[in-house]
Structure formats: C-alpha cells, structure tokens
C-alpha cells in the first residue's frame, strides 16, 4: 500500500488525520497506521492484520492510497 502523493496522513498521539479528516483507529491498527504515516508505504498484510483493512479499502476508493506489487 502506498499513499497517493497528494494524500496527507498525520498523527498526534492516538488521533490520525487523513486529508484533514480526524479519526481514532482501533488500538491494534495504531502501529501499522503510524508506520504508513511515517514511510508512506507499507505491506498491506501488516495493515490488514492490524484491523485497518476496511479503512484502507475506503481510502483506496477515494484515491488516497494505491496498490503496489512486491518485486
């Protein structure tokens, strides 16, 4: 999973903000989302195992994230 270049994913404590919309993810998803915010790319399995699959799918539908193939 990679963030679209126009997407902004920020975090402050337990709150996250994607393109200005704030949310508090489930505790299991926090570490994976923090890594995505920091690196802008993350293995999709890590996000799914953290309980963020539905959230990431919604972002995909909005064009905020894209999919990449592992090489």
mmCIF file as gemmi writes it, N, C-alpha and C atoms, coordinates in Angstrom:
data_model
loop_
_atom_site.group_PDB
_atom_site.id
_atom_site.type_symbol
_atom_site.label_atom_id
_atom_site.label_alt_id
_atom_site.label_comp_id
_atom_site.label_asym_id
_atom_site.label_entity_id
_atom_site.label_seq_id
_atom_site.pdbx_PDB_ins_code
_atom_site.Cartn_x
_atom_site.Cartn_y
_atom_site.Cartn_z
_atom_site.occupancy
_atom_site.B_iso_or_equiv
_atom_site.pdbx_formal_charge
_atom_site.auth_seq_id
_atom_site.auth_asym_id
_atom_site.pdbx_PDB_model_num
ATOM 1 N N . UNK Axp A 1 ? 0.861 -1.164 0 1 0 ? 1 A 1
ATOM 2 C CA . UNK Axp A 1 ? 0 0 0 1 0 ? 1 A 1
ATOM 3 C C . UNK Axp A 1 ? 0.91 1.23 0 1 0 ? 1 A 1
ATOM 4 N N . UNK Axp A 2 ? 0.575 2.214 -0.813 1 0 ? 2 A 1
ATOM 5 C CA . UNK Axp A 2 ? 1.329 3.469 -0.796 1 0 ? 2 A 1
ATOM 6 C C . UNK Axp A 2 ? 0.339 4.627 -0.764 1 0 ? 2 A 1
ATOM 7 N N . UNK Axp A 3 ? 0.686 5.64 -0.041 1 0 ? 3 A 1
ATOM 8 C CA . UNK Axp A 3 ? -0.142 6.839 -0.02 1 0 ? 3 A 1
ATOM 9 C C . UNK Axp A 3 ? 0.012 7.574 -1.345 1 0 ? 3 A 1
ATOM 10 N N . UNK Axp A 4 ? -1.079 8.078 -1.854 1 0 ? 4 A 1
ATOM 11 C CA . UNK Axp A 4 ? -1.029 8.918 -3.035 1 0 ? 4 A 1
ATOM 12 C C . UNK Axp A 4 ? -0.187 10.152 -2.706 1 0 ? 4 A 1
ATOM 13 N N . UNK Axp A 5 ? 0.586 10.67 -3.656 1 0 ? 5 A 1
ATOM 14 C CA . UNK Axp A 5 ? 1.43 11.832 -3.37 1 0 ? 5 A 1
ATOM 15 C C . UNK Axp A 5 ? 0.667 13.038 -2.817 1 0 ? 5 A 1
ATOM 16 N N . UNK Axp A 6 ? -0.612 13.153 -3.149 1 0 ? 6 A 1
ATOM 17 C CA . UNK Axp A 6 ? -1.412 14.283 -2.65 1 0 ? 6 A 1
ATOM 18 C C . UNK Axp A 6 ? -2.012 14.029 -1.271 1 0 ? 6 A 1
ATOM 19 N N . UNK Axp A 7 ? -1.945 12.793 -0.79 1 0 ? 7 A 1
ATOM 20 C CA . UNK Axp A 7 ? -2.556 12.429 0.483 1 0 ? 7 A 1
ATOM 21 C C . UNK Axp A 7 ? -1.653 12.815 1.643 1 0 ? 7 A 1
ATOM 22 N N . UNK Axp A 8 ? -2.252 13.387 2.667 1 0 ? 8 A 1
ATOM 23 C CA . UNK Axp A 8 ? -1.539 13.728 3.899 1 0 ? 8 A 1
ATOM 24 C C . UNK Axp A 8 ? -2.109 12.873 5.02 1 0 ? 8 A 1
ATOM 25 N N . UNK Axp A 9 ? -1.245 12.082 5.63 1 0 ? 9 A 1
ATOM 26 C CA . UNK Axp A 9 ? -1.623 11.256 6.772 1 0 ? 9 A 1
ATOM 27 C C . UNK Axp A 9 ? -0.751 11.698 7.939 1 0 ? 9 A 1
ATOM 28 N N . UNK Axp A 10 ? -1.38 12.307 8.915 1 0 ? 10 A 1
ATOM 29 C CA . UNK Axp A 10 ? -0.676 12.834 10.077 1 0 ? 10 A 1
ATOM 30 C C . UNK Axp A 10 ? -1.2 12.163 11.333 1 0 ? 10 A 1
ATOM 31 N N . UNK Axp A 11 ? -0.39 12.188 12.38 1 0 ? 11 A 1
ATOM 32 C CA . UNK Axp A 11 ? -0.845 11.629 13.643 1 0 ? 11 A 1
ATOM 33 C C . UNK Axp A 11 ? -0.425 12.524 14.785 1 0 ? 11 A 1
ATOM 34 N N . UNK Axp A 12 ? -1.247 12.482 15.798 1 0 ? 12 A 1
ATOM 35 C CA . UNK Axp A 12 ? -0.946 13.197 17.035 1 0 ? 12 A 1
ATOM 36 C C . UNK Axp A 12 ? -1.516 12.351 18.164 1 0 ? 12 A 1
ATOM 37 N N . UNK Axp A 13 ? -0.605 11.773 18.931 1 0 ? 13 A 1
ATOM 38 C CA . UNK Axp A 13 ? -0.98 10.838 19.995 1 0 ? 13 A 1
ATOM 39 C C . UNK Axp A 13 ? -1.781 9.696 19.366 1 0 ? 13 A 1
ATOM 40 N N . UNK Axp A 14 ? -3.012 9.491 19.802 1 0 ? 14 A 1
ATOM 41 C CA . UNK Axp A 14 ? -3.829 8.394 19.27 1 0 ? 14 A 1
ATOM 42 C C . UNK Axp A 14 ? -4.723 8.808 18.11 1 0 ? 14 A 1
ATOM 43 N N . UNK Axp A 15 ? -4.744 10.087 17.784 1 0 ? 15 A 1
ATOM 44 C CA . UNK Axp A 15 ? -5.573 10.583 16.683 1 0 ? 15 A 1
ATOM 45 C C . UNK Axp A 15 ? -4.762 10.628 15.398 1 0 ? 15 A 1
ATOM 46 N N . UNK Axp A 16 ? -5.426 10.324 14.317 1 0 ? 16 A 1
ATOM 47 C CA . UNK Axp A 16 ? -4.84 10.416 12.988 1 0 ? 16 A 1
ATOM 48 C C . UNK Axp A 16 ? -5.695 11.37 12.17 1 0 ? 16 A 1
ATOM 49 N N . UNK Axp A 17 ? -5.075 11.946 11.159 1 0 ? 17 A 1
ATOM 50 C CA . UNK Axp A 17 ? -5.764 12.869 10.26 1 0 ? 17 A 1
ATOM 51 C C . UNK Axp A 17 ? -5.358 12.516 8.841 1 0 ? 17 A 1
ATOM 52 N N . UNK Axp A 18 ? -6.337 12.209 8.011 1 0 ? 18 A 1
ATOM 53 C CA . UNK Axp A 18 ? -6.068 11.943 6.601 1 0 ? 18 A 1
ATOM 54 C C . UNK Axp A 18 ? -6.791 13.024 5.806 1 0 ? 18 A 1
ATOM 55 N N . UNK Axp A 19 ? -6.001 13.801 5.095 1 0 ? 19 A 1
ATOM 56 C CA . UNK Axp A 19 ? -6.531 14.9 4.284 1 0 ? 19 A 1
ATOM 57 C C . UNK Axp A 19 ? -7.489 15.783 5.079 1 0 ? 19 A 1
ATOM 58 N N . UNK Axp A 20 ? -7.149 16.009 6.351 1 0 ? 20 A 1
ATOM 59 C CA . UNK Axp A 20 ? -7.912 16.911 7.201 1 0 ? 20 A 1
ATOM 60 C C . UNK Axp A 20 ? -8.999 16.263 8.028 1 0 ? 20 A 1
ATOM 61 N N . UNK Axp A 21 ? -9.378 15.021 7.724 1 0 ? 21 A 1
ATOM 62 C CA . UNK Axp A 21 ? -10.409 14.317 8.495 1 0 ? 21 A 1
ATOM 63 C C . UNK Axp A 21 ? -9.772 13.55 9.64 1 0 ? 21 A 1
ATOM 64 N N . UNK Axp A 22 ? -10.194 13.841 10.867 1 0 ? 22 A 1
ATOM 65 C CA . UNK Axp A 22 ? -9.636 13.177 12.037 1 0 ? 22 A 1
ATOM 66 C C . UNK Axp A 22 ? -10.379 11.913 12.398 1 0 ? 22 A 1
ATOM 67 N N . UNK Axp A 23 ? -9.648 10.947 12.93 1 0 ? 23 A 1
ATOM 68 C CA . UNK Axp A 23 ? -10.238 9.702 13.396 1 0 ? 23 A 1
ATOM 69 C C . UNK Axp A 23 ? -9.311 9.055 14.419 1 0 ? 23 A 1
ATOM 70 N N . UNK Axp A 24 ? -9.874 8.187 15.226 1 0 ? 24 A 1
ATOM 71 C CA . UNK Axp A 24 ? -9.104 7.403 16.187 1 0 ? 24 A 1
ATOM 72 C C . UNK Axp A 24 ? -9.235 5.941 15.786 1 0 ? 24 A 1
ATOM 73 N N . UNK Axp A 25 ? -8.142 5.323 15.319 1 0 ? 25 A 1
ATOM 74 C CA . UNK Axp A 25 ? -8.225 3.927 14.869 1 0 ? 25 A 1
ATOM 75 C C . UNK Axp A 25 ? -8.292 2.967 16.058 1 0 ? 25 A 1
ATOM 76 N N . UNK Axp A 26 ? -8.682 1.722 15.794 1 0 ? 26 A 1
ATOM 77 C CA . UNK Axp A 26 ? -8.629 0.723 16.862 1 0 ? 26 A 1
ATOM 78 C C . UNK Axp A 26 ? -7.18 0.56 17.323 1 0 ? 26 A 1
ATOM 79 N N . UNK Axp A 27 ? -6.975 0.241 18.589 1 0 ? 27 A 1
ATOM 80 C CA . UNK Axp A 27 ? -5.605 0.111 19.104 1 0 ? 27 A 1
ATOM 81 C C . UNK Axp A 27 ? -4.725 -0.838 18.291 1 0 ? 27 A 1
ATOM 82 N N . UNK Axp A 28 ? -5.289 -1.914 17.765 1 0 ? 28 A 1
ATOM 83 C CA . UNK Axp A 28 ? -4.492 -2.882 17 1 0 ? 28 A 1
ATOM 84 C C . UNK Axp A 28 ? -3.969 -2.298 15.694 1 0 ? 28 A 1
ATOM 85 N N . UNK Axp A 29 ? -4.625 -1.274 15.163 1 0 ? 29 A 1
ATOM 86 C CA . UNK Axp A 29 ? -4.222 -0.676 13.883 1 0 ? 29 A 1
ATOM 87 C C . UNK Axp A 29 ? -3.263 0.495 14.051 1 0 ? 29 A 1
ATOM 88 N N . UNK Axp A 30 ? -3.092 0.966 15.268 1 0 ? 30 A 1
ATOM 89 C CA . UNK Axp A 30 ? -2.314 2.186 15.5 1 0 ? 30 A 1
ATOM 90 C C . UNK Axp A 30 ? -0.878 2.086 14.986 1 0 ? 30 A 1
ATOM 91 N N . UNK Axp A 31 ? -0.173 1.015 15.327 1 0 ? 31 A 1
ATOM 92 C CA . UNK Axp A 31 ? 1.242 0.894 14.93 1 0 ? 31 A 1
ATOM 93 C C . UNK Axp A 31 ? 1.389 0.84 13.415 1 0 ? 31 A 1
ATOM 94 N N . UNK Axp A 32 ? 0.517 0.095 12.732 1 0 ? 32 A 1
ATOM 95 C CA . UNK Axp A 32 ? 0.614 -0.011 11.28 1 0 ? 32 A 1
ATOM 96 C C . UNK Axp A 32 ? 0.306 1.326 10.608 1 0 ? 32 A 1
ATOM 97 N N . UNK Axp A 33 ? -0.707 2.023 11.091 1 0 ? 33 A 1
ATOM 98 C CA . UNK Axp A 33 ? -1.035 3.329 10.509 1 0 ? 33 A 1
ATOM 99 C C . UNK Axp A 33 ? 0.064 4.352 10.787 1 0 ? 33 A 1
ATOM 100 N N . UNK Axp A 34 ? 0.68 4.274 11.948 1 0 ? 34 A 1
ATOM 101 C CA . UNK Axp A 34 ? 1.797 5.172 12.252 1 0 ? 34 A 1
ATOM 102 C C . UNK Axp A 34 ? 2.958 4.906 11.296 1 0 ? 34 A 1
ATOM 103 N N . UNK Axp A 35 ? 3.225 3.633 11.009 1 0 ? 35 A 1
ATOM 104 C CA . UNK Axp A 35 ? 4.295 3.292 10.066 1 0 ? 35 A 1
ATOM 105 C C . UNK Axp A 35 ? 3.959 3.785 8.668 1 0 ? 35 A 1
ATOM 106 N N . UNK Axp A 36 ? 2.697 3.671 8.26 1 0 ? 36 A 1
ATOM 107 C CA . UNK Axp A 36 ? 2.284 4.182 6.956 1 0 ? 36 A 1
ATOM 108 C C . UNK Axp A 36 ? 2.439 5.695 6.901 1 0 ? 36 A 1
ATOM 109 N N . UNK Axp A 37 ? 2.082 6.384 7.957 1 0 ? 37 A 1
ATOM 110 C CA . UNK Axp A 37 ? 2.24 7.84 8.001 1 0 ? 37 A 1
ATOM 111 C C . UNK Axp A 37 ? 3.71 8.236 7.901 1 0 ? 37 A 1
ATOM 112 N N . UNK Axp A 38 ? 4.571 7.489 8.558 1 0 ? 38 A 1
ATOM 113 C CA . UNK Axp A 38 ? 5.999 7.815 8.567 1 0 ? 38 A 1
ATOM 114 C C . UNK Axp A 38 ? 6.692 7.479 7.254 1 0 ? 38 A 1
ATOM 115 N N . UNK Axp A 39 ? 6.372 6.312 6.677 1 0 ? 39 A 1
ATOM 116 C CA . UNK Axp A 39 ? 7.101 5.823 5.496 1 0 ? 39 A 1
ATOM 117 C C . UNK Axp A 39 ? 6.367 6.039 4.175 1 0 ? 39 A 1
ATOM 118 N N . UNK Axp A 40 ? 5.052 6.279 4.257 1 0 ? 40 A 1
ATOM 119 C CA . UNK Axp A 40 ? 4.191 6.483 3.092 1 0 ? 40 A 1
ATOM 120 C C . UNK Axp A 40 ? 3.978 5.215 2.278 1 0 ? 40 A 1
ATOM 121 N N . UNK Axp A 41 ? 4.604 4.11 2.67 1 0 ? 41 A 1
ATOM 122 C CA . UNK Axp A 41 ? 4.412 2.795 2.05 1 0 ? 41 A 1
ATOM 123 C C . UNK Axp A 41 ? 4.43 1.754 3.149 1 0 ? 41 A 1
ATOM 124 N N . UNK Axp A 42 ? 3.631 0.7 2.959 1 0 ? 42 A 1
ATOM 125 C CA . UNK Axp A 42 ? 3.606 -0.364 3.962 1 0 ? 42 A 1
ATOM 126 C C . UNK Axp A 42 ? 3.02 -1.617 3.344 1 0 ? 42 A 1
ATOM 127 N N . UNK Axp A 43 ? 3.512 -2.755 3.786 1 0 ? 43 A 1
ATOM 128 C CA . UNK Axp A 43 ? 2.982 -4.039 3.342 1 0 ? 43 A 1
ATOM 129 C C . UNK Axp A 43 ? 1.509 -4.126 3.743 1 0 ? 43 A 1
ATOM 130 N N . UNK Axp A 44 ? 0.656 -4.4 2.792 1 0 ? 44 A 1
ATOM 131 C CA . UNK Axp A 44 ? -0.776 -4.472 3.045 1 0 ? 44 A 1
ATOM 132 C C . UNK Axp A 44 ? -1.155 -5.504 4.09 1 0 ? 44 A 1
ATOM 133 N N . UNK Axp A 45 ? -0.383 -6.589 4.191 1 0 ? 45 A 1
ATOM 134 C CA . UNK Axp A 45 ? -0.676 -7.609 5.202 1 0 ? 45 A 1
ATOM 135 C C . UNK Axp A 45 ? -0.55 -7.046 6.604 1 0 ? 45 A 1
ATOM 136 N N . UNK Axp A 46 ? 0.374 -6.141 6.791 1 0 ? 46 A 1
ATOM 137 C CA . UNK Axp A 46 ? 0.541 -5.534 8.121 1 0 ? 46 A 1
ATOM 138 C C . UNK Axp A 46 ? -0.679 -4.688 8.481 1 0 ? 46 A 1
ATOM 139 N N . UNK Axp A 47 ? -1.19 -3.953 7.525 1 0 ? 47 A 1
ATOM 140 C CA . UNK Axp A 47 ? -2.388 -3.152 7.781 1 0 ? 47 A 1
ATOM 141 C C . UNK Axp A 47 ? -3.608 -4.037 8.022 1 0 ? 47 A 1
ATOM 142 N N . UNK Axp A 48 ? -3.741 -5.092 7.242 1 0 ? 48 A 1
ATOM 143 C CA . UNK Axp A 48 ? -4.89 -5.992 7.4 1 0 ? 48 A 1
ATOM 144 C C . UNK Axp A 48 ? -4.85 -6.709 8.743 1 0 ? 48 A 1
ATOM 145 N N . UNK Axp A 49 ? -3.675 -7.149 9.158 1 0 ? 49 A 1
ATOM 146 C CA . UNK Axp A 49 ? -3.583 -7.871 10.433 1 0 ? 49 A 1
ATOM 147 C C . UNK Axp A 49 ? -3.814 -6.94 11.617 1 0 ? 49 A 1
ATOM 148 N N . UNK Axp A 50 ? -3.645 -5.643 11.414 1 0 ? 50 A 1
ATOM 149 C CA . UNK Axp A 50 ? -3.885 -4.674 12.475 1 0 ? 50 A 1
ATOM 150 C C . UNK Axp A 50 ? -5.325 -4.191 12.529 1 0 ? 50 A 1
ATOM 151 N N . UNK Axp A 51 ? -6.161 -4.725 11.675 1 0 ? 51 A 1
ATOM 152 C CA . UNK Axp A 51 ? -7.568 -4.346 11.691 1 0 ? 51 A 1
ATOM 153 C C . UNK Axp A 51 ? -7.898 -3.098 10.896 1 0 ? 51 A 1
ATOM 154 N N . UNK Axp A 52 ? -7.015 -2.701 9.984 1 0 ? 52 A 1
ATOM 155 C CA . UNK Axp A 52 ? -7.242 -1.473 9.216 1 0 ? 52 A 1
ATOM 156 C C . UNK Axp A 52 ? -7.68 -1.745 7.782 1 0 ? 52 A 1
ATOM 157 N N . UNK Axp A 53 ? -8.006 -2.986 7.446 1 0 ? 53 A 1
ATOM 158 C CA . UNK Axp A 53 ? -8.335 -3.332 6.054 1 0 ? 53 A 1
ATOM 159 C C . UNK Axp A 53 ? -9.533 -2.538 5.535 1 0 ? 53 A 1
ATOM 160 N N . UNK Axp A 54 ? -10.596 -2.43 6.314 1 0 ? 54 A 1
ATOM 161 C CA . UNK Axp A 54 ? -11.779 -1.693 5.859 1 0 ? 54 A 1
ATOM 162 C C . UNK Axp A 54 ? -11.465 -0.212 5.647 1 0 ? 54 A 1
ATOM 163 N N . UNK Axp A 55 ? -10.686 0.339 6.545 1 0 ? 55 A 1
ATOM 164 C CA . UNK Axp A 55 ? -10.29 1.739 6.436 1 0 ? 55 A 1
ATOM 165 C C . UNK Axp A 55 ? -9.455 1.974 5.178 1 0 ? 55 A 1
ATOM 166 N N . UNK Axp A 56 ? -8.484 1.109 4.937 1 0 ? 56 A 1
ATOM 167 C CA . UNK Axp A 56 ? -7.616 1.25 3.769 1 0 ? 56 A 1
ATOM 168 C C . UNK Axp A 56 ? -8.422 1.069 2.48 1 0 ? 56 A 1
ATOM 169 N N . UNK Axp A 57 ? -9.388 0.155 2.481 1 0 ? 57 A 1
ATOM 170 C CA . UNK Axp A 57 ? -10.231 -0.02 1.301 1 0 ? 57 A 1
ATOM 171 C C . UNK Axp A 57 ? -11.022 1.259 1.013 1 0 ? 57 A 1
ATOM 172 N N . UNK Axp A 58 ? -11.533 1.875 2.049 1 0 ? 58 A 1
ATOM 173 C CA . UNK Axp A 58 ? -12.265 3.139 1.877 1 0 ? 58 A 1
ATOM 174 C C . UNK Axp A 58 ? -11.342 4.213 1.306 1 0 ? 58 A 1
ATOM 175 N N . UNK Axp A 59 ? -10.118 4.286 1.805 1 0 ? 59 A 1
ATOM 176 C CA . UNK Axp A 59 ? -9.152 5.256 1.273 1 0 ? 59 A 1
ATOM 177 C C . UNK Axp A 59 ? -8.828 4.949 -0.182 1 0 ? 59 A 1
ATOM 178 N N . UNK Axp A 60 ? -8.736 3.657 -0.51 1 0 ? 60 A 1
ATOM 179 C CA . UNK Axp A 60 ? -8.484 3.249 -1.896 1 0 ? 60 A 1
ATOM 180 C C . UNK Axp A 60 ? -9.615 3.742 -2.799 1 0 ? 60 A 1
ATOM 181 N N . UNK Axp A 61 ? -10.837 3.594 -2.35 1 0 ? 61 A 1
ATOM 182 C CA . UNK Axp A 61 ? -11.99 4.055 -3.123 1 0 ? 61 A 1
ATOM 183 C C . UNK Axp A 61 ? -11.96 5.562 -3.345 1 0 ? 61 A 1
ATOM 184 N N . UNK Axp A 62 ? -11.412 6.312 -2.403 1 0 ? 62 A 1
ATOM 185 C CA . UNK Axp A 62 ? -11.291 7.766 -2.528 1 0 ? 62 A 1
ATOM 186 C C . UNK Axp A 62 ? -10.058 8.191 -3.336 1 0 ? 62 A 1
ATOM 187 N N . UNK Axp A 63 ? -9.173 7.236 -3.637 1 0 ? 63 A 1
ATOM 188 C CA . UNK Axp A 63 ? -7.955 7.553 -4.372 1 0 ? 63 A 1
ATOM 189 C C . UNK Axp A 63 ? -6.823 8.045 -3.489 1 0 ? 63 A 1
ATOM 190 N N . UNK Axp A 64 ? -6.949 7.841 -2.184 1 0 ? 64 A 1
ATOM 191 C CA . UNK Axp A 64 ? -5.931 8.327 -1.253 1 0 ? 64 A 1
ATOM 192 C C . UNK Axp A 64 ? -4.762 7.368 -1.097 1 0 ? 64 A 1
ATOM 193 N N . UNK Axp A 65 ? -4.957 6.091 -1.452 1 0 ? 65 A 1
ATOM 194 C CA . UNK Axp A 65 ? -3.88 5.105 -1.42 1 0 ? 65 A 1
ATOM 195 C C . UNK Axp A 65 ? -3.907 4.329 -2.718 1 0 ? 65 A 1
ATOM 196 N N . UNK Axp A 66 ? -2.781 3.732 -3.052 1 0 ? 66 A 1
ATOM 197 C CA . UNK Axp A 66 ? -2.682 2.886 -4.226 1 0 ? 66 A 1
ATOM 198 C C . UNK Axp A 66 ? -2.062 1.556 -3.846 1 0 ? 66 A 1
ATOM 199 N N . UNK Axp A 67 ? -2.126 0.627 -4.769 1 0 ? 67 A 1
ATOM 200 C CA . UNK Axp A 67 ? -1.565 -0.699 -4.547 1 0 ? 67 A 1
ATOM 201 C C . UNK Axp A 67 ? -0.294 -0.846 -5.356 1 0 ? 67 A 1
ATOM 202 N N . UNK Axp A 68 ? 0.682 -1.526 -4.79 1 0 ? 68 A 1
ATOM 203 C CA . UNK Axp A 68 ? 1.92 -1.823 -5.491 1 0 ? 68 A 1
ATOM 204 C C . UNK Axp A 68 ? 2.181 -3.314 -5.374 1 0 ? 68 A 1
ATOM 205 N N . UNK Axp A 69 ? 2.844 -3.843 -6.357 1 0 ? 69 A 1
ATOM 206 C CA . UNK Axp A 69 ? 3.262 -5.243 -6.321 1 0 ? 69 A 1
ATOM 207 C C . UNK Axp A 69 ? 4.623 -5.359 -5.701 1 0 ? 69 A 1
ATOM 208 N N . UNK Axp A 70 ? 4.801 -6.415 -4.887 1 0 ? 70 A 1
ATOM 209 C CA . UNK Axp A 70 ? 6.139 -6.705 -4.36 1 0 ? 70 A 1
ATOM 210 C C . UNK Axp A 70 ? 7.008 -7.229 -5.505 1 0 ? 70 A 1
ATOM 211 N N . UNK Axp A 71 ? 8.195 -6.747 -5.578 1 0 ? 71 A 1
ATOM 212 C CA . UNK Axp A 71 ? 9.122 -7.193 -6.628 1 0 ? 71 A 1
ATOM 213 C C . UNK Axp A 71 ? 10.009 -8.289 -6.128 1 0 ? 71 A 1
